Amino acid sequence: MIVGVIPSRWGSSRFPGKPLTPILGKPLVLWVVEAAKRAKRLDKVLVATDDARIAEAVSPHCEAVMTPSALPSGTDRVARAAQAGPGDIVINIQGDEPLMEPTLIDALAERMLRTGEEMATAACPIRSQGQLAARTVVKVVLRNDDSALYFSRLPIPCRRDGEPDLASGLYWRHLGIYAYRGDFLDRLVRTPPCPLETAESLEQLRALWLGGRIGVIRCADEGVGVDTPADVQTVEQLLLKRLA
């Protein structure tokens, strides 16, 4: 079974109650649910939440699974909700990206079906020196088979002499969507954070630390998420253009 899980937590230091924020009159999380349900490869879509208000909002559209507020990460919330077996594939879909492309979800599922990789994720080209330098932008270096060598907040790969050549095809921005094999997801959440993960504050480094292979789907752009109230207007304008 291939399950799409949307983690949706009420509490947020920057934007409490974000999942139910109206976007063109519809709660943010419902835009993501509808995008996930348009994916052709998913057998089921779940919302993993810690709040009854979110569960009530999504229940007419998909199954809501209540999870403890105290879980340490979205990955733990996804694992708790999915209860996946070894033969299952779980796709962790960001709950704050109403412009999520169903084709990306399908591409991740298809990569997992045709490879033996434990995980898959996505990346888009880095297009400016500012993005490359920003520690909020996570970079991924790829193998020749488009699996991940390493993730970092620092500019990698480092060009020893001169400025990085962004036209070289070496510089990729990691996007926060993941697919997991059920047994590897279970192993991941049962393993304590590793030193690399702690240093970089990047949970996916735990998977590499454990010896997992992470396939990477190349995307044209980074997508648009809702991180703060100021992002709502931007996202609404983009959605209106798409719906026109």
Salt bridges, closest charged atoms under 4 A:
GLU34 OE1 - LYS26 NZ 2.77
ASP51 OD2 - ARG53 NH2 2.83
ASP96 OD2 - LYS18 NZ 3.09
GLU101 OE2 - ARG242 NH2 3.13
GLU110 OE2 - ARG41 NE 3.43
GLU117 OE2 - ARG111 NH2 2.69
ASP145 OD2 - ARG213 NH2 2.49
ASP146 OD1 - ARG218 NH2 2.70
ASP161 OD2 - ARG160 NH2 3.00
ASP186 OD1 - ARG190 NE 2.94
GLU197 OE1 - ARG206 NE 2.79
GLU222 OE2 - ARG173 NH1 3.19
